[in-house]
Amino acid sequence: MITIVNALTPVLSLILLGFVIRRSEFISPSFWPSAERLTYFLLMPAALIHSLAGKNIGSLPWFGILVSVEGVVAASALLVVVWGAANRGMGGGVFTSLFQGSVRFNTFVALALAESLFGRDGLFLAALGAGFMIVLINVLCVSAFSLTVGSGGGVDLRRLGTDLLHNPLIIGCVLGIGLNASGWQLPAAVDGTLALAGKAAFPVGLMAVGAAYRAGNLALHWQPLAVSCGIQFLCKPVLAWSLTTATGLTGAAAGAVLLLFSVPTSPASYILSRQMGGDHDSMASIITAQTCLSFVTLPVTVWMLL
């Protein structure tokens, strides 16, 4: 329990700090849109390139991890699409918040827990699984925005292709995977620069979530919040357990995969929502609520599944 509290408290504290700074007007309100753009176009791509480039998977059970994590992500996305089709009265912006709140995961919390519970091996296995998921998750999320937000929410394949090709998160993923596949190692100075820039993405993104939060939003957005929490904290852990069992993963490898699907959604969801025209109010509510709720759900999930 202490491990989980230690991993989640910094996340919630930075959200609270952003909320206090915004309400106190210690910083000009015009700062936050600029901070969001900086995070979206520079800091987050740097983090993705650094995390995906140069990982040597060697003799690890990478195929079982790949099948497990991609299977859970695809199944989660399908659940959201089915629910959205049955509830057509929901706006496209709210749907994108529900989609991200059900598909994305908080990498920081997952990796911190993996290292605390399984040591350095667990950390590397969790990072490997996260790397496999990043491209698919970003493609799915950008596609959700392109197909549901915009002129009438119609299907615009040209816009979808343009959004995918120009999205900085996907570009970061492709560059990182390309470097990994080529076997070319980044110079130490470049890798260090990317790592340092990537570390800034997390605190800035969390404070932006807190700055955007509005009192009463939890009650206002109760439906997407309830559905996303059900998928995030119930469906995904069960799916992960089923697939790790089916692929024969055991020990730290299975535990790392289960942790990836037991944590709250990513703060990056809010930045993407702001930049692509989603409903950022509902997204901020989902991130905040899931982070708080995970203080209860994570100990139960870890006890039951690990």
DRENLUM-503784 format. One line per 10 residues: their letters; for each residue x, y, z of N, C-alpha, C. Coordinates in steps of 0.05 Angstrom, whole numbers, plus 5000, padded with zeros to 4 digits. Layout:
A> X,Y,Z,X,Y,Z,X,Y,Z  ...
END
This chain:
MITIVNALTP> 5016,4976,5000,5000,5000,5000,5017,5025,5000  5039,5025,5015,5057,5048,5017,5069,5054,4989  5076,5032,4975,5087,5036,4948,5068,5050,4929  5043,5042,4931,5022,5053,4914,5017,5083,4921  5016,5088,4946,5012,5116,4955,5035,5133,4947  5060,5123,4949,5083,5138,4941,5084,5144,4911  5073,5125,4895,5073,5129,4866,5051,5149,4857  5028,5149,4871,5005,5165,4863,5005,5193,4875  5017,5196,4899,5016,5222,4912,5028,5245,4895  5052,5241,4883,5063,5262,4867,5045,5270,4844
VLSLILLGFV> 5031,5251,4832,5012,5257,4810,4990,5275,4819  4977,5267,4841,4955,5283,4852,4965,5310,4862  4988,5311,4874,4999,5336,4885,5004,5356,4863  5014,5348,4840,5019,5366,4818,4993,5376,4805  4973,5359,4804,4947,5368,4795,4936,5389,4813  4938,5384,4839,4929,5404,4859,4945,5430,4857  4971,5428,4853,4988,5452,4850,4979,5469,4826  4973,5456,4804,4963,5470,4781,4937,5484,4786  4919,5470,4801,4893,5482,4808,4897,5507,4825  4915,5505,4845,4920,5528,4864,4932,5551,4849
IRRSEFISPS> 4952,5546,4832,4966,5567,4817,4946,5581,4799  4929,5566,4785,4909,5579,4767,4889,5596,4782  4880,5586,4805,4859,5601,4820,4872,5625,4834  4896,5623,4842,4909,5646,4856,4919,5667,4836  4920,5660,4810,4930,5678,4789,4959,5686,4795  4974,5668,4807,5003,5673,4812,5017,5675,4785  5007,5660,4765,5017,5661,4738,4994,5671,4720  5000,5686,4700,4980,5696,4682,4965,5673,4668  4939,5675,4666,4923,5654,4652,4933,5648,4624  4946,5667,4611,4956,5663,4584,4979,5643,4583
FWPSAERLTY> 4990,5637,4607,5013,5618,4608,5004,5590,4600  4980,5582,4608,4973,5554,4606,4970,5544,4577  4957,5559,4559,4957,5550,4532,4985,5547,4519  5003,5565,4526,5030,5563,4516,5044,5538,4527  5040,5533,4553,5052,5509,4566,5041,5484,4553  5016,5483,4547,5004,5460,4534,5016,5455,4506  5019,5476,4491,5031,5473,4464,5060,5464,4466  5075,5475,4485,5103,5466,4489,5104,5437,4495  5087,5428,4513,5086,5400,4521,5079,5382,4497  5059,5390,4482,5048,5374,4461,5067,5371,4437
FLLMPAALIH> 5079,5394,4429,5096,5394,4405,5125,5388,4410  5135,5391,4434,5164,5387,4439,5170,5367,4462  5159,5372,4485,5167,5356,4508,5158,5327,4507  5133,5323,4499,5123,5295,4497,5136,5279,4475  5139,5291,4450,5154,5276,4430,5182,5269,4439  5196,5287,4453,5223,5281,4463,5222,5257,4481  5202,5256,4499,5199,5233,4518,5195,5207,4502  5179,5208,4481,5173,5184,4466,5198,5174,4451  5212,5192,4438,5236,5184,4424,5256,5171,4443  5260,5184,4466,5279,5173,4486,5271,5146,4496
SLAGKNIGSL> 5245,5142,4501,5236,5117,4513,5236,5094,4493  5232,5100,4467,5230,5078,4447,5256,5072,4434  5275,5090,4433,5300,5086,4419,5320,5071,4436  5334,5051,4425,5356,5039,4438,5350,5017,4458  5324,5008,4460,5318,4986,4478,5325,4959,4465  5340,4943,4480,5348,4917,4470,5331,4896,4484  5312,4884,4469,5294,4865,4481,5306,4837,4485  5328,4831,4470,5343,4806,4475,5325,4782,4476  5329,4766,4498,5315,4741,4501,5290,4743,4518  5280,4768,4522,5257,4772,4539,5232,4760,4524
PWFGILVSVE> 5211,4754,4539,5186,4743,4527,5170,4765,4513  5183,4778,4494,5172,4802,4482,5147,4796,4466  5145,4772,4453,5122,4766,4437,5097,4764,4455  5099,4750,4477,5076,4748,4495,5068,4774,4506  5087,4792,4512,5081,4818,4522,5067,4835,4500  5078,4833,4475,5066,4847,4453,5037,4839,4448  5032,4813,4447,5004,4804,4442,4986,4812,4465  4995,4810,4490,4979,4817,4513,4971,4846,4513  4991,4864,4511,4985,4893,4513,4969,4903,4490  4976,4895,4465,4961,4904,4442,4933,4894,4442
GVVAASALLV> 4929,4869,4452,4903,4857,4453,4885,4872,4473  4895,4880,4496,4879,4894,4515,4872,4922,4505  4891,4936,4493,4886,4963,4482,4864,4961,4460  4866,4942,4442,4846,4939,4421,4819,4933,4432  4818,4915,4452,4792,4907,4463,4780,4931,4479  4796,4946,4492,4786,4969,4507,4774,4990,4488  4789,4995,4466,4779,5014,4446,4752,5004,4434  4750,4978,4429,4725,4967,4418,4702,4971,4438  4707,4966,4463,4686,4970,4484,4676,4999,4483  4694,5018,4481,4685,5046,4481,4669,5052,4456
VVWGAANRGM> 4678,5042,4433,4664,5047,4408,4636,5035,4409  4633,5011,4420,4607,4998,4422,4589,5014,4440  4600,5023,4463,4584,5039,4482,4576,5066,4469  4594,5078,4454,4588,5103,4441,4567,5100,4420  4567,5078,4405,4547,5072,4385,4519,5069,4397  4518,5058,4421,4493,5054,4435,4483,5080,4449  4500,5100,4450,4493,5125,4463,4500,5149,4445  4486,5150,4423,4492,5169,4402,4487,5198,4410  4473,5203,4432,4468,5230,4440,4492,5244,4452  4513,5229,4458,4537,5240,4469,4553,5255,4448
GGGVFTSLFQ> 4562,5278,4454,4577,5294,4435,4604,5282,4428  4615,5289,4405,4641,5279,4397,4663,5286,4416  4663,5310,4427,4684,5318,4445,4684,5302,4471  4660,5296,4482,4658,5280,4506,4666,5251,4499  4659,5242,4475,4667,5214,4468,4697,5212,4467  4712,5232,4457,4741,5230,4457,4752,5229,4485  4739,5243,4504,4748,5242,4532,4744,5214,4543  4720,5203,4538,4715,5175,4546,4735,5156,4534  4741,5160,4508,4759,5142,4494,4787,5143,4506  4797,5167,4510,4824,5169,4522,4824,5159,4551
GSVRFNTFVA> 4803,5165,4566,4801,5157,4593,4800,5127,4597  4792,5113,4575,4789,5084,4576,4813,5069,4563  4828,5083,4546,4849,5069,4531,4877,5076,4540  4882,5101,4548,4908,5109,4556,4915,5100,4584  4941,5102,4592,4949,5093,4618,4971,5112,4628  4974,5115,4655,4994,5132,4666,5021,5118,4668  5038,5124,4649,5064,5110,4647,5080,5113,4673  5081,5137,4684,5097,5143,4707,5089,5125,4731  5063,5123,4736,5054,5107,4759,5060,5077,4754  5054,5068,4730,5059,5040,4723,5088,5032,4726
LALAESLFGR> 5106,5048,4716,5135,5042,4718,5145,5044,4746  5135,5063,4761,5143,5066,4789,5135,5041,4805  5110,5032,4801,5101,5008,4815,5116,4983,4806  5121,4981,4780,5135,4957,4770,5163,4955,4783  5177,4978,4785,5204,4977,4797,5202,4971,4827  5182,4982,4841,5180,4977,4869,5173,4948,4876  5156,4936,4859,5146,4909,4864,5164,4887,4853  5177,4893,4830,5192,4872,4816,5222,4879,4810  5230,4902,4820,5258,4910,4816,5264,4920,4788  5290,4921,4781,5298,4932,4755,5288,4915,4732
DGLFLAALGA> 5286,4889,4736,5275,4872,4714,5246,4879,4709  5231,4883,4730,5203,4891,4727,5200,4918,4713  5218,4937,4720,5217,4963,4707,5222,4961,4677  5242,4945,4669,5248,4942,4641,5225,4929,4626  5214,4908,4638,5192,4894,4625,5167,4912,4622  5162,4928,4642,5139,4947,4640,5145,4968,4619  5170,4978,4617,5177,4997,4597,5175,4985,4569  5182,4960,4566,5179,4946,4541,5150,4945,4532  5133,4936,4551,5104,4935,4545,5093,4962,4538  5101,4983,4553,5092,5010,4548,5100,5019,4520
GFMIVLINVL> 5125,5012,4512,5134,5019,4486,5118,5007,4464  5110,4981,4467,5094,4968,4448,5066,4982,4445  5056,4993,4467,5029,5004,4467,5028,5032,4456  5050,5047,4458,5049,5076,4453,5039,5083,4425  5050,5069,4405,5042,5076,4377,5013,5070,4373  5004,5046,4380,4976,5039,4376,4957,5058,4390  4963,5064,4415,4946,5082,4431,4944,5110,4418  4967,5120,4409,4966,5147,4397,4951,5147,4370  4955,5126,4354,4941,5124,4329,4911,5122,4334  4903,5106,4353,4874,5103,4360,4862,5129,4370
CVSAFSLTVG> 4877,5143,4388,4866,5168,4400,4864,5190,4379  4885,5193,4363,4884,5214,4342,4862,5207,4322  4858,5182,4316,4836,5174,4298,4809,5180,4310  4806,5176,4336,4781,5182,4349,4774,5212,4347  4794,5229,4350,4789,5258,4347,4782,5265,4318  4797,5254,4299,4793,5260,4271,4765,5252,4261  4756,5230,4272,4730,5218,4262,4706,5229,4277  4710,5241,4300,4686,5249,4316,4685,5279,4322  4707,5293,4320,4708,5321,4327,4713,5337,4301  4697,5357,4296,4702,5374,4272,4675,5380,4259
SGGGVDLRRL> 4675,5381,4233,4652,5390,4218,4631,5368,4219  4613,5370,4239,4590,5351,4240,4598,5324,4250  4623,5319,4257,4631,5293,4266,4631,5272,4245  4631,5280,4220,4630,5260,4198,4657,5247,4194  4657,5225,4179,4681,5211,4173,4696,5225,4150  4718,5237,4156,4734,5251,4137,4762,5237,4135  4764,5219,4116,4789,5203,4114,4813,5221,4108  4809,5242,4092,4832,5260,4086,4842,5273,4112  4823,5283,4128,4831,5295,4154,4845,5275,4172  4834,5250,4172,4846,5229,4189,4875,5224,4180
GTDLLHNPLI> 4880,5222,4154,4907,5217,4145,4925,5240,4151  4915,5265,4148,4931,5288,4154,4938,5290,4184  4918,5284,4201,4923,5285,4229,4943,5264,4238  4941,5240,4227,4960,5219,4234,4989,5226,4225  4991,5237,4201,5018,5243,4190,5031,5266,4204  5015,5285,4214,5026,5309,4226,5025,5310,4256  5015,5289,4269,5013,5289,4298,5041,5286,4310  5049,5304,4328,5076,5303,4339,5081,5278,4356  5060,5268,4369,5064,5244,4385,5070,5219,4368  5055,5217,4346,5060,5194,4328,5087,5197,4314
IGCVLGIGLN> 5094,5222,4307,5120,5227,4295,5142,5218,4314  5139,5225,4340,5158,5217,4360,5160,5187,4363  5137,5173,4361,5137,5143,4363,5152,5131,4339  5146,5141,4315,5158,5131,4291,5188,5135,4291  5197,5158,4299,5226,5164,4301,5240,5145,4321  5227,5142,4344,5238,5125,4365,5241,5096,4356  5219,5085,4343,5220,5058,4334,5239,5055,4311  5241,5075,4293,5260,5074,4271,5288,5073,4281  5295,5088,4301,5322,5088,4312,5327,5061,4325  5307,5050,4339,5311,5024,4351,5315,5002,4330
ASGWQLPAAV> 5299,5002,4309,5302,4981,4288,5328,4983,4273  5338,5008,4270,5363,5011,4255,5388,5003,4271  5384,5001,4298,5407,4994,4315,5426,5017,4320  5419,5041,4310,5436,5064,4313,5431,5076,4341  5453,5080,4356,5451,5091,4382,5453,5122,4381  5435,5135,4394,5436,5164,4395,5462,5173,4410  5475,5194,4402,5498,5205,4417,5489,5211,4445  5507,5208,4464,5499,5211,4492,5488,5239,4498  5499,5259,4485,5489,5286,4489,5461,5290,4479  5455,5278,4456,5428,5281,4445,5408,5265,4462
DGTLALAGKA> 5416,5241,4470,5398,5224,4486,5393,5238,4513  5414,5250,4524,5410,5264,4550,5392,5288,4547  5394,5302,4525,5376,5325,4520,5347,5316,4518  5342,5294,4503,5315,5284,4500,5304,5275,4527  5321,5261,4542,5312,5251,4568,5304,5274,4587  5320,5295,4587,5315,5318,4604,5290,5333,4596  5286,5336,4569,5262,5349,4559,5237,5332,4565  5240,5306,4562,5218,5288,4567,5209,5288,4596  5228,5291,4615,5220,5292,4643,5203,5317,4649  5207,5338,4634,5191,5362,4639,5162,5359,4630
AFPVGLMAVG> 5157,5341,4611,5130,5337,4601,5110,5329,4622  5119,5312,4641,5101,5301,4661,5091,5322,4680  5108,5337,4694,5098,5357,4713,5083,5380,4700  5091,5389,4677,5077,5410,4663,5049,5401,4655  5047,5377,4645,5022,5366,4636,5003,5362,4660  5013,5353,4683,4996,5349,4706,4986,5376,4717  5003,5396,4718,4994,5422,4728,4974,5434,4709  4976,5429,4683,4956,5439,4664,4929,5426,4669  4929,5401,4677,4904,5387,4684,4891,5401,4707  4907,5406,4728,4896,5420,4752,4886,5448,4746
AAYRAGNLAL> 4900,5462,4728,4892,5489,4721,4866,5489,4707  4860,5468,4692,4835,5467,4676,4811,5457,4692  4816,5446,4716,4794,5434,4731,4774,5456,4740  4749,5449,4738,4728,5467,4747,4710,5453,4768  4704,5467,4789,4687,5455,4810,4660,5448,4798  4650,5424,4804,4625,5415,4794,4627,5398,4769  4651,5396,4757,4654,5381,4732,4651,5351,4737  4657,5341,4760,4654,5313,4765,4625,5304,4763  4607,5320,4775,4579,5314,4774,4568,5318,4745  4578,5339,4732,4569,5345,4705,4576,5323,4685
HWQPLAVSCG> 4599,5311,4689,4609,5291,4670,4608,5263,4682  4588,5257,4698,4588,5232,4713,4586,5208,4694  4572,5210,4671,4569,5186,4655,4595,5177,4642  4609,5194,4626,4635,5185,4615,4655,5178,4637  4653,5192,4660,4670,5185,4682,4666,5157,4693  4640,5150,4696,4633,5123,4707,4641,5101,4687  4636,5106,4661,4642,5086,4641,4672,5082,4638  4687,5104,4637,4716,5102,4635,4729,5088,4659  4719,5094,4682,4729,5081,4706,4723,5051,4706  4699,5044,4697,4693,5015,4695,4711,5000,4676
IQFLCKPVLA> 4717,5012,4653,4735,4999,4634,4764,5000,4645  4772,5022,4656,4800,5026,4664,4807,5008,4688  4789,5006,4707,4796,4992,4732,4784,4964,4735  4766,4957,4717,4754,4930,4719,4759,4914,4693  4750,4924,4671,4753,4908,4646,4782,4904,4638  4798,4925,4638,4826,4922,4629,4843,4903,4646  4841,4905,4673,4857,4885,4689,4848,4856,4684  4822,4852,4680,4812,4825,4675,4822,4815,4648  4820,4833,4627,4830,4826,4601,4860,4820,4601  4875,4837,4616,4904,4833,4618,4911,4806,4631
WSLTTATGLT> 4896,4799,4652,4901,4774,4665,4895,4750,4646  4874,4753,4631,4866,4731,4612,4887,4727,4591  4897,4749,4580,4916,4747,4558,4944,4739,4567  4952,4748,4591,4978,4739,4601,4978,4709,4607  4955,4699,4617,4952,4671,4622,4952,4655,4595  4938,4666,4575,4936,4652,4549,4963,4651,4535  4980,4672,4539,5006,4673,4525,5028,4660,4541  5022,4651,4565,5041,4637,4581,5060,4655,4597  5054,4681,4599,5071,4699,4615,5068,4693,4644  5091,4693,4659,5090,4688,4687,5109,4708,4701
GAAAGAVLLL> 5108,4708,4728,5127,4723,4744,5126,4753,4738  5150,4765,4736,5152,4794,4733,5140,4804,4707  5142,4787,4686,5131,4795,4660,5101,4798,4661  5087,4778,4673,5058,4779,4676,5051,4802,4695  5065,4805,4717,5059,4827,4736,5062,4854,4723  5083,4858,4707,5087,4884,4694,5064,4891,4675  5055,4871,4660,5033,4876,4641,5007,4883,4657  5002,4868,4679,4978,4874,4694,4979,4902,4706  5002,4911,4715,5005,4938,4726,4999,4959,4705  5007,4955,4680,5003,4974,4659,4973,4979,4655
FSVPTSPASY> 4956,4959,4661,4927,4962,4657,4912,4964,4683  4925,4972,4704,4911,4976,4730,4914,5005,4740  4928,5022,4725,4933,5049,4733,4914,5068,4720  4911,5093,4731,4893,5112,4718,4903,5122,4691  4886,5137,4677,4893,5146,4651,4916,5166,4651  4927,5172,4628,4950,5189,4626,4943,5219,4626  4959,5236,4639,4955,5265,4638,4959,5276,4610  4973,5260,4592,4976,5269,4564,4949,5271,4550  4929,5257,4561,4902,5258,4549,4891,5286,4548  4897,5301,4569,4887,5329,4570,4900,5346,4549
ILSRQMGGDH> 4926,5343,4545,4941,5359,4526,4930,5353,4497  4926,5328,4491,4916,5321,4465,4888,5332,4461  4871,5330,4482,4844,5340,4480,4844,5370,4474  4861,5385,4488,4862,5414,4483,4871,5421,4455  4891,5406,4445,4903,5413,4419,4886,5403,4395  4869,5383,4400,4854,5372,4377,4824,5378,4379  4816,5396,4397,4788,5405,4398,4769,5388,4412  4779,5372,4432,4762,5355,4448,4748,5371,4471  4734,5356,4487,4721,5368,4511,4741,5366,4534  4758,5387,4537,4780,5385,4557,4769,5386,4585
DSMASIITAQ> 4746,5398,4590,4734,5399,4617,4728,5370,4627  4715,5355,4610,4709,5327,4618,4734,5310,4620  4754,5316,4603,4779,5302,4604,4794,5307,4630  4795,5332,4639,4807,5339,4664,4793,5326,4688  4767,5324,4687,4752,5311,4708,4758,5281,4709  4760,5268,4686,4765,5240,4685,4793,5234,4696  4813,5250,4688,4840,5246,4698,4842,5249,4728  4829,5271,4739,4830,5276,4767,4816,5254,4783  4792,5247,4774,4776,5226,4788,4790,5199,4788  4801,5191,4765,4814,5165,4763,4839,5164,4781
TCLSFVTLPV> 4853,5186,4782,4877,5187,4799,4869,5184,4828  4848,5197,4837,4839,5194,4864,4829,5166,4870  4813,5156,4851,4801,5129,4855,4821,5107,4855  4843,5111,4841,4864,5090,4840,4877,5085,4866  4875,5104,4885,4885,5099,4912,4871,5076,4925  4846,5071,4916,4829,5049,4927,4832,5024,4909  4830,5028,4882,4829,5006,4864,4856,4991,4861  4878,5006,4861,4904,4994,4856,4911,4973,4878  4908,4979,4904,4915,4959,4923,4898,4933,4920  4872,4937,4913,4854,4914,4909,4863,4898,4885
TVWMLL> 4869,4912,4863,4877,4898,4839,4903,4883,4843  4923,4896,4855,4949,4883,4860,4945,4859,4878  4928,4861,4898,4924,4838,4917,4910,4815,4902  4891,4821,4885,4876,4800,4872,4891,4787,4848  4905,4803,4833,4917,4793,4808,4946,4786,4810  4960,4797,4830,4989,4791,4833,4994,4773,4856
END
